[in-house]
Amino acid sequence: MQERRTINRVEFLANSVIVDRKTLEKYYGQVKNISPLGIAITVDKRIPNLVGRDVIIVAETMIMYAETVREDTENGMKKSLAFKACKFTPDVLQYLFESIGGEEDEEEGN
């Protein structure tokens, strides 16, 4: 019997931030498409190779923990990165909560 269900990526144009979990460096890009299993983002060609790295992606109302699985060159000074979604781990959730809470504490101090 052939499986009839598929999970396709759909176009989802949004600004995004990619945070490298190892270095905490932030990279900005434009989401191309998305699915429950992954996401593709166009970034500046000059950012370092992230293939094999764990990242946290924030795009409008979505936060995704993912592994970078592919990098493809595009025309001009752009490249596309493909990410495979991962389940959140306790340490990643702790980082997110500390980062969000830290920003609120700073705002209250102003």
C-alpha positions as CSV (number, residue, x, y, z in Angstrom):
1,M,0.0,0.0,0.0
2,Q,1.4,3.4,-0.9
3,E,1.4,6.2,1.6
4,R,-0.8,9.1,0.4
5,R,0.0,11.7,3.0
6,T,3.0,13.9,2.5
7,I,4.5,16.9,4.3
8,N,5.3,19.6,1.9
9,R,7.0,22.9,2.5
10,V,4.9,26.0,1.9
11,E,6.0,29.5,1.1
12,F,6.3,31.6,4.3
13,L,8.0,34.9,3.7
14,A,9.2,36.4,7.0
15,N,12.3,38.0,8.5
16,S,14.2,35.6,10.7
17,V,17.1,35.4,13.2
18,I,19.3,32.3,13.4
19,V,21.2,31.8,16.7
20,D,24.2,29.4,16.6
21,R,23.8,27.4,19.8
22,K,27.6,27.0,20.2
23,T,28.7,30.6,19.7
24,L,25.4,32.4,20.4
25,E,26.2,34.5,17.2
26,K,23.1,35.9,15.5
27,Y,22.5,35.8,11.7
28,Y,19.6,37.5,10.0
29,G,17.8,36.1,7.0
30,Q,14.6,35.8,5.0
31,V,12.5,32.6,5.4
32,K,11.7,31.0,2.0
33,N,9.5,28.1,3.0
34,I,8.5,26.0,6.0
35,S,7.1,22.7,7.1
36,P,6.5,21.0,10.4
37,L,9.8,19.1,9.8
38,G,12.0,22.0,8.7
39,I,12.6,25.4,7.2
40,A,14.7,27.1,4.5
41,I,16.2,30.6,4.9
42,T,18.1,32.9,2.6
43,V,21.1,34.6,4.2
44,D,24.1,36.7,3.2
45,K,26.7,34.5,1.6
46,R,29.4,35.9,4.0
47,I,28.0,34.2,7.1
48,P,30.1,31.1,8.2
49,N,29.1,27.6,7.2
50,L,26.5,26.4,9.7
51,V,26.0,22.8,8.3
52,G,25.9,20.3,11.1
53,R,25.4,23.0,13.7
54,D,22.4,23.2,16.1
55,V,20.6,26.5,15.9
56,I,17.5,28.3,17.3
57,I,15.4,30.1,14.6
58,V,13.0,32.9,15.4
59,A,10.6,33.9,12.5
60,E,7.7,36.2,13.4
61,T,5.5,34.1,15.7
62,M,7.5,30.9,15.5
63,I,10.6,29.5,17.4
64,M,12.3,26.4,16.0
65,Y,15.2,24.4,17.4
66,A,16.9,22.8,14.4
67,E,20.1,21.3,12.8
68,T,21.5,22.9,9.7
69,V,21.5,20.1,7.0
70,R,22.3,21.9,3.7
71,E,23.7,25.0,2.2
72,D,23.0,26.0,-1.4
73,T,24.5,29.0,-3.3
74,E,22.1,31.5,-4.9
75,N,22.7,34.3,-7.3
76,G,24.5,37.4,-6.0
77,M,25.6,37.6,-2.4
78,K,23.0,35.1,-1.1
79,K,22.9,31.5,-0.1
80,S,20.1,29.2,1.2
81,L,20.3,27.2,4.4
82,A,18.0,24.2,5.0
83,F,17.2,23.2,8.5
84,K,15.8,20.0,10.0
85,A,13.6,20.5,13.1
86,C,14.6,19.0,16.4
87,K,12.8,18.5,19.7
88,F,13.6,21.1,22.3
89,T,15.9,19.9,25.0
90,P,15.8,21.2,28.6
91,D,19.1,23.2,28.1
92,V,17.8,24.9,25.0
93,L,14.5,25.8,26.7
94,Q,16.5,27.2,29.7
95,Y,18.6,29.4,27.3
96,L,15.4,30.8,25.8
97,F,13.8,31.5,29.1
98,E,17.0,33.1,30.5
99,S,17.3,35.2,27.3
100,I,13.7,36.4,27.3
101,G,13.8,37.0,31.1
102,G,17.0,38.9,30.8
103,E,15.6,41.4,28.3
104,E,12.6,42.1,30.5
105,D,14.8,42.7,33.6
106,E,16.9,45.2,31.5
107,E,13.8,47.1,30.4
108,E,12.5,47.4,33.9
109,G,15.8,48.9,35.0
110,N,15.7,51.8,32.5
